[in-house]
Amino acid sequence: MRLARYLAHCGVASRRAAEKLIAAGRVSVGGEVVTDPARDVDADSGVAFDGRAVAPEPHETWAVNKPRDVTSTADEPGRRRAVVDLVASERRLYPVGRLDADSTGLILVSNDGELANRLTHPRFGVAKTYRARLRGPIGDREIERLRAGVTLADGPTAPAEVRRVGAREIELTIREGRNRQVRRMLERVGNEVAALERIRFGPLELGDLEPGQARLLSRSELKRLWKDAGG
């Protein structure tokens, strides 16, 4: 198995993030630093991350209702809590993608790096739905612009699915994962987000999960996630 994939399988990080860790010289094999993510390894190769041996562990994936001011990180050195602190697990878990500190709602945390990679890689186009409460009313013209895709500083967005909930509230579904994308899309059409909540990630819905609570996904839910991610 390639080194980057092995690290993801061990729950160290997603495959893409593991490639960066390897390039930074933080991974060794048999006591020697390795910077090639394609290096073939197995459980007997003596793989270590930051000097600590790593080995495959049972996979866990959790759904979390992230409150405001909780960061989408595995470790938060500042005053705010990290989202993994909300999960009662002894596994080394990492957020699947990001959700801004000032946004709330559904985020997944997992030690299954391969699943995390598929759920966040643009090639697989896994849908994420947000409910946005806006500063001002939004008209049909602005909604049609969102549906067609808008041009941001980092390039045009793909068309979004948009459903009006109220005069100042919409549900918006995207299949990309750019930094603060929904907020920037609304700004581009002349509005501003007052509150943003992710209510769906692929086939999973936030449902009645209370803010700050987490639950372990069932086998059937994981099967549906893998299906959505092309697995």
Residue frames as a rotation matrix with the C-alpha (Angstrom) as fourth column:
MET 1
0.581 0.814 0.000 0.00
0.814 -0.581 0.000 0.00
0.000 0.000 -1.000 0.00
ARG 2
-0.035 -0.578 0.815 1.29
0.459 -0.734 -0.501 3.48
0.888 0.357 0.291 -0.80
LEU 3
-0.742 -0.426 -0.518 2.50
0.631 -0.179 -0.755 5.46
0.229 -0.887 0.402 2.20
ALA 4
-0.865 0.443 0.235 -0.06
-0.463 -0.886 -0.035 8.29
0.193 -0.139 0.971 1.92
ARG 5
0.040 0.921 -0.388 -2.91
-0.494 0.355 0.794 5.82
0.869 0.160 0.469 1.67
TYR 6
-0.171 -0.190 -0.967 -1.50
0.610 0.750 -0.256 3.80
0.773 -0.634 -0.013 4.59
LEU 7
-0.973 -0.201 -0.114 -1.45
0.217 -0.622 -0.752 6.92
0.080 -0.756 0.649 6.79
ALA 8
-0.484 0.870 0.095 -5.04
-0.779 -0.478 0.407 7.65
0.399 0.123 0.909 5.81
HIS 9
0.131 0.517 -0.846 -5.98
-0.077 0.856 0.511 4.05
0.988 -0.002 0.152 6.58
CYS 10
-0.445 -0.401 -0.801 -4.38
0.743 0.335 -0.580 4.45
0.500 -0.853 0.148 10.02
GLY 11
0.573 0.788 -0.226 -6.43
0.792 -0.461 0.400 7.56
0.211 -0.408 -0.888 10.75
VAL 12
-0.360 -0.776 -0.518 -3.50
0.832 -0.518 0.198 9.98
-0.422 -0.360 0.832 10.74
ALA 13
-0.414 0.253 -0.874 -5.06
-0.346 -0.932 -0.106 12.30
-0.842 0.259 0.474 8.14
SER 14
0.784 0.620 0.016 -6.89
-0.161 0.228 -0.960 12.26
-0.599 0.750 0.279 4.82
ARG 15
0.461 -0.638 0.617 -4.80
0.823 0.568 -0.028 11.04
-0.332 0.520 0.787 1.89
ARG 16
0.519 -0.256 0.816 -4.25
0.445 -0.734 -0.513 14.54
0.730 0.629 -0.266 0.53
ALA 17
0.807 -0.219 0.549 -3.31
-0.542 -0.645 0.539 15.86
0.236 -0.733 -0.639 3.97
ALA 18
0.760 -0.543 0.357 -1.03
0.183 0.706 0.684 12.85
-0.623 -0.455 0.636 4.49
GLU 19
0.511 -0.576 0.638 0.87
0.808 0.068 -0.586 13.74
0.294 0.814 0.500 1.32
LYS 20
0.566 -0.274 0.778 1.63
-0.202 -0.960 -0.192 17.16
0.799 -0.049 -0.599 2.83
LEU 21
0.839 -0.250 0.483 2.78
-0.473 0.103 0.875 15.60
-0.269 -0.963 -0.032 6.10
ILE 22
0.661 -0.610 0.438 5.11
0.639 0.763 0.097 13.30
-0.393 0.215 0.894 4.19
ALA 23
0.467 -0.466 0.751 6.52
0.570 -0.491 -0.659 16.18
0.676 0.736 0.036 2.13
ALA 24
0.670 -0.157 0.725 7.17
-0.499 -0.819 0.284 18.09
0.549 -0.553 -0.627 5.37
GLY 25
-0.285 -0.889 -0.358 9.43
-0.321 0.440 -0.839 15.28
0.903 -0.124 -0.411 6.60
ARG 26
-0.181 0.300 0.937 7.16
-0.981 -0.118 -0.152 14.27
0.065 -0.947 0.315 9.49
VAL 27
0.845 0.512 0.154 6.88
-0.510 0.858 -0.058 10.61
-0.161 -0.030 0.986 8.46
SER 28
-0.289 -0.957 -0.033 9.51
-0.946 0.280 0.166 7.91
-0.149 0.080 -0.986 8.76
VAL 29
0.836 0.420 -0.352 9.69
-0.479 0.872 -0.099 4.30
0.266 0.251 0.931 7.61
GLY 30
0.698 -0.574 -0.428 12.02
0.598 0.796 -0.093 1.95
0.394 -0.191 0.899 9.45
GLY 31
0.396 -0.513 -0.762 13.54
0.696 -0.374 0.613 4.88
-0.599 -0.773 0.208 11.29
GLU 32
-0.738 -0.663 0.124 14.35
0.565 -0.508 0.650 6.90
-0.368 0.550 0.750 8.15
VAL 33
-0.149 0.676 -0.722 12.46
-0.193 -0.736 -0.649 9.99
-0.970 0.042 0.240 7.02
VAL 34
-0.564 0.087 0.821 10.58
0.759 0.445 0.474 9.37
-0.324 0.891 -0.317 3.76
THR 35
-0.496 0.362 -0.789 9.25
-0.261 -0.929 -0.262 12.15
-0.828 0.076 0.555 1.50
ASP 36
-0.870 0.206 -0.448 7.79
-0.405 0.222 0.887 9.97
0.282 0.953 -0.110 -1.25
PRO 37
-0.242 0.856 0.457 4.03
-0.863 0.025 -0.504 9.45
-0.443 -0.516 0.733 -0.72
ALA 38
0.537 0.441 -0.719 4.09
-0.775 0.594 -0.214 6.55
0.333 0.672 0.661 -3.20
ARG 39
-0.604 -0.794 0.066 6.52
-0.737 0.525 -0.426 4.47
0.303 -0.306 -0.902 -1.11
ASP 40
0.218 0.671 -0.709 5.10
-0.268 0.740 0.617 0.98
0.939 0.055 0.341 -0.63
VAL 41
-0.730 -0.389 0.562 4.59
-0.631 0.065 -0.773 0.03
0.265 -0.919 -0.293 3.02
ASP 42
0.088 0.787 -0.610 2.64
0.061 0.607 0.792 -2.38
0.994 -0.107 0.005 5.17
ALA 43
0.878 0.384 0.284 2.00
-0.238 -0.165 0.957 -2.99
0.415 -0.908 -0.053 8.86
ASP 44
0.740 -0.653 -0.162 5.49
0.615 0.559 0.556 -4.43
-0.272 -0.511 0.815 9.28
SER 45
0.367 -0.610 0.702 7.33
0.643 -0.379 -0.666 -1.47
0.672 0.696 0.253 7.70
GLY 46
-0.195 -0.439 -0.877 7.74
0.956 -0.286 -0.069 0.53
-0.220 -0.852 0.475 10.90
VAL 47
-0.161 0.234 0.959 5.82
0.518 -0.807 0.284 3.62
0.840 0.543 0.009 9.82
ALA 48
-0.205 0.069 -0.976 5.90
0.930 -0.299 -0.216 6.50
-0.307 -0.952 -0.003 12.30
PHE 49
0.275 0.346 0.897 4.40
0.540 -0.827 0.154 10.01
0.795 0.442 -0.415 12.33
ASP 50
0.406 -0.249 0.879 6.22
-0.576 -0.817 0.035 12.64
0.709 -0.521 -0.475 14.40
GLY 51
-0.561 -0.805 0.191 8.20
-0.694 0.333 -0.638 9.81
0.451 -0.491 -0.746 15.97
ARG 52
-0.294 0.535 0.792 5.16
-0.682 0.463 -0.566 7.79
-0.669 -0.707 0.229 17.04
ALA 53
-0.980 -0.071 0.186 4.43
0.055 0.803 0.594 4.42
-0.191 0.592 -0.783 15.47
VAL 54
-0.237 0.938 -0.251 1.17
-0.896 -0.311 -0.316 4.23
-0.375 0.150 0.915 13.56
ALA 55
-0.977 0.031 0.211 -0.91
0.091 0.955 0.281 1.18
-0.193 0.294 -0.936 12.72
PRO 56
-0.558 0.829 0.018 -4.34
-0.120 -0.102 0.987 0.57
0.821 0.549 0.157 11.24
GLU 57
-0.933 0.353 0.072 -7.21
-0.050 0.071 -0.996 1.00
-0.356 -0.933 -0.048 13.70
PRO 58
-0.342 0.880 0.328 -10.94
0.909 0.398 -0.121 0.32
-0.238 0.257 -0.937 13.46
HIS 59
-0.827 0.041 0.561 -12.68
0.275 -0.841 0.467 3.06
0.490 0.540 0.684 11.51
GLU 60
-0.186 0.800 -0.571 -15.22
0.846 -0.165 -0.507 5.39
-0.499 -0.577 -0.646 13.10
THR 61
-0.790 0.047 0.612 -17.19
0.335 -0.802 0.494 8.18
0.514 0.595 0.618 11.48
TRP 62
-0.406 0.599 -0.690 -19.33
0.792 -0.147 -0.593 10.54
-0.456 -0.787 -0.415 13.54
ALA 63
-0.023 0.481 0.877 -21.90
0.601 -0.694 0.396 13.19
0.799 0.536 -0.273 12.73
VAL 64
-0.533 -0.206 -0.821 -21.57
0.801 -0.435 -0.411 16.35
-0.273 -0.876 0.397 14.83
ASN 65
0.591 0.651 0.477 -23.81
0.701 -0.707 0.097 19.39
0.400 0.277 -0.874 15.14
LYS 66
-0.424 -0.897 -0.122 -21.11
0.868 -0.365 -0.337 22.05
0.258 -0.249 0.934 15.37
PRO 67
0.602 0.580 -0.549 -22.01
0.716 -0.696 0.050 25.15
-0.354 -0.423 -0.834 17.39
ARG 68
0.822 -0.315 0.473 -20.66
0.008 -0.825 -0.564 28.63
0.569 0.468 -0.676 16.66
ASP 69
0.467 -0.747 0.474 -17.06
-0.854 -0.521 0.020 29.39
0.232 -0.414 -0.880 17.66
VAL 70
0.470 -0.392 0.791 -16.04
-0.117 0.860 0.496 25.73
-0.875 -0.325 0.358 17.52
THR 71
-0.003 -0.579 -0.815 -13.26
-0.913 -0.330 0.239 25.19
-0.408 0.745 -0.528 14.99
SER 72
0.939 0.319 -0.129 -13.14
-0.340 0.796 -0.500 22.50
-0.057 0.514 0.856 12.31
THR 73
0.043 -0.983 -0.178 -9.77
-0.780 0.078 -0.621 21.20
0.625 0.166 -0.763 13.46
ALA 74
0.404 0.006 -0.915 -8.37
0.314 0.938 0.145 18.19
0.859 -0.346 0.377 15.26
ASP 75
-0.072 -0.480 -0.874 -6.57
0.996 -0.072 -0.042 20.44
-0.043 -0.874 0.483 17.73
GLU 76
0.549 0.307 0.777 -7.25
0.370 -0.923 0.103 24.04
0.749 0.232 -0.621 18.77
PRO 77
-0.335 -0.806 -0.488 -4.42
0.832 -0.010 -0.554 25.77
0.441 -0.592 0.674 20.63
GLY 78
-0.729 0.072 0.681 -6.45
-0.146 -0.988 -0.051 28.93
0.669 -0.137 0.730 21.28
ARG 79
-0.797 0.447 0.406 -9.43
-0.523 -0.177 -0.834 29.68
-0.301 -0.877 0.375 23.49
ARG 80
0.119 0.920 -0.374 -11.98
-0.993 0.115 -0.032 28.00
0.013 0.375 0.927 21.21
ARG 81
0.098 0.002 0.995 -12.87
-0.333 0.942 0.031 24.31
-0.938 -0.334 0.093 21.25
ALA 82
-0.774 -0.321 -0.546 -12.03
-0.628 0.284 0.724 21.95
-0.077 0.903 -0.422 18.41
VAL 83
0.128 0.938 -0.323 -14.88
-0.938 0.221 0.269 19.98
0.323 0.269 0.907 16.87
VAL 84
-0.105 -0.196 -0.975 -13.26
-0.077 0.979 -0.189 16.63
0.991 0.055 -0.118 17.75
ASP 85
-0.947 -0.234 0.219 -13.53
-0.211 -0.060 -0.976 17.60
0.241 -0.970 0.007 21.43
LEU 86
-0.226 0.953 0.200 -17.28
-0.970 -0.201 -0.138 17.11
-0.091 -0.225 0.970 21.09
VAL 87
0.408 0.331 -0.851 -16.89
-0.573 0.819 0.044 13.41
0.711 0.469 0.524 20.24
ALA 88
0.399 -0.195 0.896 -16.60
-0.824 0.354 0.444 10.75
-0.403 -0.915 -0.019 22.95
SER 89
0.976 -0.162 -0.145 -14.07
0.060 0.842 -0.537 8.51
0.209 0.515 0.831 21.23
GLU 90
0.517 -0.855 0.032 -10.51
-0.064 -0.001 0.998 7.41
-0.853 -0.518 -0.056 21.91
ARG 91
0.381 -0.355 0.854 -9.72
0.893 0.380 -0.241 7.19
-0.239 0.855 0.461 18.18
ARG 92
-0.587 -0.590 -0.555 -7.59
0.307 -0.796 0.521 9.79
-0.749 0.136 0.649 16.40
LEU 93
0.254 0.822 0.509 -10.39
0.886 0.014 -0.463 11.59
-0.388 0.569 -0.725 14.59
TYR 94
-0.834 -0.489 -0.256 -10.16
0.308 -0.797 0.520 14.40
-0.458 0.355 0.815 12.04
PRO 95
0.032 0.874 -0.485 -12.79
-0.238 -0.465 -0.853 16.70
-0.971 0.143 0.193 10.55
VAL 96
-0.240 0.015 0.971 -14.00
0.868 0.451 0.208 15.77
-0.435 0.892 -0.121 7.08
GLY 97
-0.039 0.159 0.986 -13.61
0.684 -0.715 0.143 19.11
0.729 0.680 -0.081 5.31
ARG 98
-0.918 -0.328 -0.224 -14.27
0.392 -0.662 -0.639 22.40
0.061 -0.674 0.736 7.02
LEU 99
0.310 0.933 0.183 -17.11
0.787 -0.360 0.502 24.42
0.534 -0.011 -0.845 8.45
ASP 100
-0.242 -0.492 0.836 -16.31
0.046 -0.867 -0.497 28.03
0.969 -0.082 0.233 9.37
ALA 101
-0.864 -0.155 -0.479 -16.07
0.471 0.089 -0.878 28.86
0.179 -0.984 -0.004 13.07
ASP 102
-0.787 0.592 -0.176 -19.00
-0.426 -0.726 -0.539 31.27
-0.447 -0.349 0.824 12.69
SER 103
-0.206 0.726 -0.656 -21.12
-0.771 0.293 0.566 28.65
0.603 0.622 0.499 10.88
THR 104
-0.313 0.207 0.927 -23.08
-0.766 0.521 -0.376 25.86
-0.561 -0.828 -0.004 12.53
GLY 105
0.563 0.766 -0.310 -24.51
-0.816 0.455 -0.358 22.48
-0.133 0.455 0.881 11.67
LEU 106
0.939 0.015 0.344 -23.54
-0.016 1.000 0.000 19.11
-0.344 -0.005 0.939 10.29
ILE 107
0.213 -0.908 -0.360 -19.88
-0.938 -0.088 -0.334 18.15
0.272 0.409 -0.871 10.06
LEU 108
0.938 0.034 -0.344 -18.36
0.004 0.994 0.110 14.68
0.346 -0.105 0.932 9.98
VAL 109
0.161 -0.931 0.328 -15.28
-0.984 -0.126 0.126 13.57
-0.076 -0.343 -0.936 11.90
SER 110
0.976 0.183 -0.114 -13.57
-0.207 0.946 -0.249 10.31
0.062 0.267 0.962 11.05
ASN 111
0.101 -0.972 0.214 -10.38
-0.560 0.122 0.820 8.28
-0.823 -0.203 -0.531 11.13
ASP 112
0.302 0.062 0.951 -11.19
0.655 0.712 -0.255 6.77
-0.693 0.700 0.174 7.72
GLY 113
-0.305 -0.547 -0.780 -8.87
-0.111 -0.793 0.599 8.80
-0.946 0.269 0.181 5.52
GLU 114
-0.925 -0.020 0.379 -9.99
0.356 0.301 0.885 7.18
-0.132 0.953 -0.271 2.27
LEU 115
0.025 0.997 0.078 -13.64
0.999 -0.028 0.029 8.02
0.031 0.077 -0.997 2.94
ALA 116
0.326 0.055 -0.944 -12.72
0.404 -0.911 0.086 11.56
-0.855 -0.409 -0.319 4.01
ASN 117
-0.708 -0.658 -0.256 -10.72
0.012 -0.374 0.927 12.04
-0.706 0.654 0.273 0.82
ARG 118
-0.727 0.483 0.488 -13.62
0.665 0.316 0.677 10.92
0.172 0.816 -0.551 -1.35
LEU 119
0.244 0.906 -0.346 -16.15
0.956 -0.284 -0.069 13.07
-0.161 -0.314 -0.936 0.51
THR 120
0.423 -0.129 -0.897 -14.07
0.209 -0.949 0.235 16.24
-0.882 -0.287 -0.375 0.14
HIS 121
-0.663 -0.728 0.177 -12.36
0.329 -0.071 0.942 15.81
-0.673 0.682 0.287 -3.24
PRO 122
-0.267 0.589 -0.763 -14.01
-0.650 -0.694 -0.309 17.99
-0.711 0.414 0.568 -5.94
ARG 123
-0.824 -0.114 -0.555 -13.85
-0.535 0.479 0.696 15.09
0.187 0.871 -0.455 -8.42
PHE 124
-0.840 0.502 -0.205 -16.55
0.531 0.839 -0.122 13.20
0.111 -0.211 -0.971 -6.50
GLY 125
-0.712 0.543 0.444 -18.89
-0.225 -0.776 0.588 16.19
0.665 0.319 0.676 -6.17
VAL 126
-0.474 0.554 -0.684 -20.58
0.837 0.525 -0.155 15.19
0.273 -0.646 -0.713 -2.91
ALA 127
-0.012 0.588 0.809 -23.43
0.239 -0.784 0.573 17.61
0.971 0.200 -0.131 -2.23
LYS 128
-0.691 -0.109 -0.714 -23.62
0.721 -0.156 -0.675 19.81
-0.038 -0.982 0.186 0.86
THR 129
0.037 0.823 0.567 -26.75
0.582 -0.479 0.657 21.78
0.812 0.306 -0.497 1.71
TYR 130
-0.857 -0.358 -0.371 -26.81
0.514 -0.542 -0.664 24.96
0.037 -0.760 0.649 3.78
ARG 131
0.389 0.920 0.058 -29.62
0.884 -0.390 0.258 27.05
0.260 -0.049 -0.964 5.23
ALA 132
-0.713 -0.691 0.117 -28.70
0.664 -0.720 -0.203 30.71
0.224 -0.068 0.972 5.02
ARG 133
0.492 0.756 -0.431 -30.48
0.826 -0.562 -0.041 33.51
-0.273 -0.336 -0.901 6.88
LEU 134
-0.195 -0.570 0.798 -29.75
0.877 -0.465 -0.118 36.74
0.439 0.677 0.591 5.04
ARG 135
-0.761 -0.169 -0.627 -29.35
0.476 -0.802 -0.362 40.39
-0.441 -0.573 0.690 6.02
GLY 136
-0.523 0.585 -0.620 -31.77
-0.653 -0.742 -0.150 41.51
-0.548 0.326 0.770 3.34
PRO 137
0.495 0.773 0.397 -34.52
-0.244 0.563 -0.790 40.03
-0.834 0.294 0.467 1.15
ILE 138
-0.700 -0.704 0.117 -33.41
-0.132 0.289 0.948 38.02
-0.701 0.649 -0.296 -1.87
GLY 139
0.163 0.792 -0.588 -35.16
-0.758 -0.281 -0.588 38.30
-0.631 0.542 0.555 -5.19
ASP 140
0.815 0.248 0.524 -35.76
0.093 0.837 -0.540 35.89
-0.572 0.488 0.659 -8.05
ARG 141
0.837 -0.531 -0.128 -32.99
-0.317 -0.282 -0.906 37.46
0.445 0.799 -0.404 -10.12
GLU 142
0.030 -0.861 0.508 -30.39
-0.995 -0.072 -0.064 36.87
0.091 -0.503 -0.859 -7.42
ILE 143
0.267 0.149 0.952 -31.56
-0.429 0.903 -0.021 33.28
-0.863 -0.403 0.305 -6.96
GLU 144
0.981 0.112 0.158 -31.25
0.093 0.439 -0.893 32.63
-0.169 0.891 0.421 -10.70
ARG 145
0.491 -0.871 -0.020 -27.70
-0.710 -0.386 -0.589 34.01
0.505 0.303 -0.808 -10.63
LEU 146
-0.105 -0.496 0.862 -26.80
-0.884 0.443 0.148 31.56
-0.455 -0.747 -0.485 -7.88
ARG 147
0.572 0.424 0.702 -28.40
-0.106 0.887 -0.449 28.73
-0.813 0.182 0.553 -9.82
ALA 148
0.976 -0.208 -0.057 -26.34
-0.056 0.012 -0.998 29.63
0.209 0.978 0.001 -12.89
GLY 149
0.314 -0.914 -0.258 -23.08
0.948 0.287 0.136 30.02
-0.051 -0.287 0.957 -10.97
VAL 150
0.999 -0.030 -0.031 -21.27
-0.028 -0.999 0.040 33.22
-0.032 -0.039 -0.999 -10.07
THR 151
0.375 -0.924 0.078 -17.71
0.406 0.088 -0.910 34.40
0.834 0.373 0.408 -10.56
LEU 152
0.956 -0.150 -0.252 -15.60
0.205 -0.269 0.941 34.73
-0.209 -0.951 -0.227 -7.41
ALA 153
0.556 -0.806 -0.203 -12.03
-0.783 -0.589 0.199 35.91
-0.280 0.048 -0.959 -6.97
ASP 154
-0.426 -0.738 0.523 -10.81
-0.516 0.673 0.530 32.32
-0.743 -0.044 -0.668 -7.31
GLY 155
-0.987 0.010 -0.158 -12.90
-0.141 0.400 0.905 31.58
0.073 0.916 -0.394 -10.40
PRO 156
-0.261 0.962 -0.079 -16.48
-0.804 -0.171 0.570 30.76
0.534 0.212 0.818 -11.38
THR 157
-0.558 0.188 0.808 -18.56
-0.558 0.636 -0.533 28.47
-0.615 -0.748 -0.250 -9.21
ALA 158
-0.926 0.377 0.009 -20.56
0.295 0.710 0.639 25.53
0.235 0.595 -0.769 -10.47
PRO 159
-0.269 0.909 0.318 -24.33
-0.391 -0.405 0.826 26.01
0.880 0.098 0.465 -10.62
ALA 160
-0.979 -0.005 0.205 -26.00
-0.200 0.254 -0.946 25.72
-0.048 -0.967 -0.250 -7.22
GLU 161
-0.316 0.930 -0.185 -29.37
0.613 0.350 0.708 24.30
0.724 0.110 -0.681 -6.26
VAL 162
-0.987 -0.009 0.159 -31.38
-0.096 -0.763 -0.640 26.99
0.127 -0.647 0.752 -4.47
ARG 163
-0.200 0.960 -0.194 -34.73
0.742 0.278 0.610 26.80
0.640 -0.022 -0.768 -2.68
ARG 164
-0.516 0.102 0.850 -36.44
-0.364 -0.925 -0.109 29.82
0.775 -0.366 0.515 -1.17
VAL 165
-0.560 0.301 -0.772 -37.50
0.754 0.571 -0.324 29.25
0.344 -0.763 -0.547 2.44
GLY 166
0.372 0.641 -0.672 -38.58
0.790 -0.599 -0.133 32.82
-0.487 -0.481 -0.729 3.25
ALA 167
0.980 0.054 0.189 -38.07
0.150 -0.825 -0.544 36.40
0.127 0.562 -0.817 2.15
ARG 168
0.450 -0.867 0.216 -34.64
-0.860 -0.485 -0.156 36.40
0.240 -0.116 -0.964 3.79
GLU 169
-0.041 -0.437 0.899 -33.88
-0.615 0.720 0.322 32.69
-0.788 -0.539 -0.298 3.97
ILE 170
0.480 0.126 -0.868 -32.75
-0.827 0.397 -0.399 30.13
0.294 0.909 0.295 1.40
GLU 171
0.524 -0.429 0.736 -31.41
-0.076 0.837 0.542 26.60
-0.848 -0.340 0.406 1.20
LEU 172
0.574 -0.450 -0.684 -28.42
-0.819 -0.290 -0.496 26.28
0.025 0.844 -0.535 -1.09
THR 173
0.745 -0.304 0.593 -26.72
0.128 0.938 0.321 23.08
-0.654 -0.164 0.738 -2.26
ILE 174
0.496 -0.678 -0.542 -23.19
-0.868 -0.369 -0.332 23.08
0.025 0.635 -0.772 -3.67
ARG 175
0.976 -0.216 0.038 -20.76
0.218 0.975 -0.041 20.33
-0.028 0.048 0.998 -4.70
GLU 176
0.204 -0.934 0.294 -17.57
0.151 -0.267 -0.952 22.29
0.967 0.239 0.087 -4.14
GLY 177
0.660 0.008 -0.751 -15.69
0.742 0.150 0.653 23.15
0.118 -0.989 0.093 -0.98
ARG 178
-0.107 -0.719 0.686 -14.01
0.470 -0.645 -0.603 26.51
0.876 0.259 0.407 -1.36
ASN 179
-0.744 -0.268 -0.612 -13.19
0.668 -0.283 -0.688 28.70
0.011 -0.921 0.390 1.62
ARG 180
-0.524 0.613 -0.591 -16.32
0.139 -0.623 -0.770 30.52
-0.840 -0.485 0.241 2.84
GLN 181
-0.934 0.040 0.354 -17.90
0.356 0.065 0.932 29.79
0.014 0.997 -0.075 -0.51
VAL 182
-0.062 0.995 0.073 -21.57
0.971 0.043 0.234 30.23
0.230 0.086 -0.969 0.38
ARG 183
0.295 0.123 -0.947 -20.93
0.585 -0.808 0.077 33.55
-0.756 -0.577 -0.311 2.11
ARG 184
-0.630 -0.625 -0.461 -18.93
0.006 -0.597 0.802 34.82
-0.776 0.503 0.380 -0.85
MET 185
-0.749 0.436 0.499 -21.57
0.639 0.275 0.718 33.68
0.176 0.857 -0.485 -3.34
LEU 186
0.301 0.913 -0.275 -24.26
0.951 -0.307 0.024 35.61
-0.062 -0.269 -0.961 -1.48
GLU 187
0.060 -0.368 -0.928 -22.04
0.262 -0.891 0.371 38.68
-0.963 -0.265 0.043 -1.31
ARG 188
-0.861 -0.464 0.209 -21.46
0.286 -0.102 0.953 38.40
-0.421 0.880 0.220 -5.05
VAL 189
-0.410 0.787 0.461 -25.19
0.749 0.002 0.663 38.76
0.521 0.617 -0.590 -5.73
GLY 190
-0.462 0.121 0.879 -25.47
-0.134 -0.989 0.066 41.75
0.877 -0.087 0.473 -3.38
ASN 191
0.714 0.689 0.122 -26.57
-0.252 0.091 0.963 40.15
0.653 -0.719 0.239 -0.12
GLU 192
-0.413 -0.843 0.344 -24.93
-0.672 0.027 -0.740 39.05
0.615 -0.537 -0.578 3.12
VAL 193
-0.005 0.350 -0.937 -25.25
0.329 0.885 0.329 36.00
0.944 -0.307 -0.120 5.36
ALA 194
0.178 0.137 0.974 -26.49
-0.813 -0.538 0.224 36.67
0.555 -0.832 0.016 8.88
ALA 195
0.011 -0.163 0.987 -26.42
-0.735 0.668 0.119 33.01
-0.678 -0.726 -0.113 9.95
LEU 196
0.063 -0.086 -0.994 -25.33
-0.878 0.470 -0.096 29.87
0.475 0.879 -0.046 8.12
GLU 197
0.026 0.038 0.999 -26.12
-0.698 0.716 -0.009 26.27
-0.715 -0.697 0.045 9.05
ARG 198
-0.663 -0.212 -0.717 -25.17
-0.672 0.590 0.447 23.12
0.329 0.779 -0.534 7.16
ILE 199
0.053 0.819 0.571 -28.19
-0.899 0.287 -0.329 20.83
-0.434 -0.497 0.752 7.22
ARG 200
0.925 0.243 0.294 -27.12
-0.102 0.900 -0.424 18.03
-0.367 0.362 0.857 4.88
PHE 201
-0.123 -0.964 -0.234 -23.87
-0.861 -0.013 0.509 16.33
-0.493 0.264 -0.829 3.85
GLY 202
-0.917 -0.110 -0.384 -24.33
-0.329 0.754 0.569 13.87
0.227 0.648 -0.727 0.99
PRO 203
-0.271 0.866 -0.420 -27.19
0.144 0.468 0.872 11.55
0.952 0.175 -0.251 2.02
LEU 204
-0.417 0.036 -0.908 -26.99
0.887 0.235 -0.398 12.50
0.199 -0.971 -0.131 5.70
GLU 205
0.212 0.552 0.807 -29.28
0.185 -0.833 0.521 15.08
0.959 0.039 -0.279 7.30
LEU 206
-0.707 -0.462 0.535 -28.68
-0.354 -0.425 -0.833 17.05
0.612 -0.779 0.137 10.49
GLY 207
-0.102 0.780 -0.617 -32.08
0.451 0.589 0.670 16.02
0.887 -0.211 -0.412 11.76
ASP 208
0.810 0.521 0.270 -32.75
-0.030 -0.423 0.906 16.46
0.586 -0.741 -0.327 15.47
LEU 209
0.129 -0.848 -0.514 -29.10
0.915 0.301 -0.267 16.28
0.381 -0.436 0.815 16.55
GLU 210
0.909 0.295 -0.293 -28.73
0.405 -0.792 0.457 19.05
-0.097 -0.534 -0.840 19.13
PRO 211
0.624 -0.717 0.310 -25.92
-0.357 -0.615 -0.703 21.67
0.695 0.328 -0.640 18.95
GLY 212
-0.040 -0.771 0.635 -22.75
-0.993 -0.040 -0.111 20.24
0.111 -0.635 -0.764 20.49
GLN 213
0.406 0.249 0.879 -23.96
-0.466 0.884 -0.035 16.65
-0.786 -0.395 0.475 20.23
ALA 214
-0.389 -0.556 -0.735 -22.39
-0.920 0.282 0.274 13.83
0.055 0.782 -0.620 18.19
ARG 215
0.535 0.525 0.662 -23.48
-0.523 0.821 -0.228 10.37
-0.663 -0.224 0.714 17.12
LEU 216
-0.586 -0.750 0.307 -21.67
-0.296 0.551 0.780 7.42
-0.754 0.367 -0.545 15.57
LEU 217
-0.114 0.540 -0.834 -22.84
-0.993 -0.084 0.081 6.64
-0.026 0.838 0.546 12.04
SER 218
0.407 0.375 0.833 -24.47
-0.371 0.901 -0.224 3.28
-0.835 -0.218 0.506 11.40
ARG 219
-0.511 -0.595 0.620 -23.28
0.265 0.577 0.772 0.77
-0.817 0.559 -0.138 8.83
SER 220
0.193 0.663 0.724 -26.18
0.940 0.087 -0.330 1.62
-0.282 0.744 -0.606 6.54
GLU 221
0.895 0.098 -0.435 -25.32
0.052 -0.992 -0.116 5.34
-0.443 0.082 -0.893 6.73
LEU 222
-0.053 -0.987 -0.153 -21.68
-0.365 -0.123 0.923 4.62
-0.929 0.105 -0.354 5.93
LYS 223
-0.360 -0.011 0.933 -22.75
0.686 0.675 0.273 2.48
-0.633 0.738 -0.235 2.98
ARG 224
0.672 0.680 0.293 -24.83
0.716 -0.495 -0.493 5.39
-0.190 0.541 -0.819 1.64
LEU 225
0.641 -0.528 -0.558 -21.90
-0.311 -0.842 0.440 7.79
-0.702 -0.108 -0.704 2.14
TRP 226
-0.407 -0.837 0.366 -19.56
0.001 0.400 0.916 5.52
-0.913 0.373 -0.162 0.19
LYS 227
-0.007 0.499 0.867 -22.14
0.920 0.342 -0.190 5.23
-0.391 0.796 -0.461 -2.57
ASP 228
0.910 0.365 -0.196 -22.46
0.294 -0.902 -0.314 9.01
-0.292 0.228 -0.929 -2.81
ALA 229
0.418 -0.843 -0.338 -18.69
-0.580 -0.534 0.616 9.29
-0.700 -0.061 -0.712 -2.93
GLY 230
0.437 -0.171 -0.883 -18.36
-0.862 0.200 -0.466 6.86
0.256 0.965 -0.060 -5.80
GLY 231
-0.551 -0.708 0.442 -17.28
-0.817 0.567 -0.109 3.90
-0.173 -0.421 -0.890 -3.69
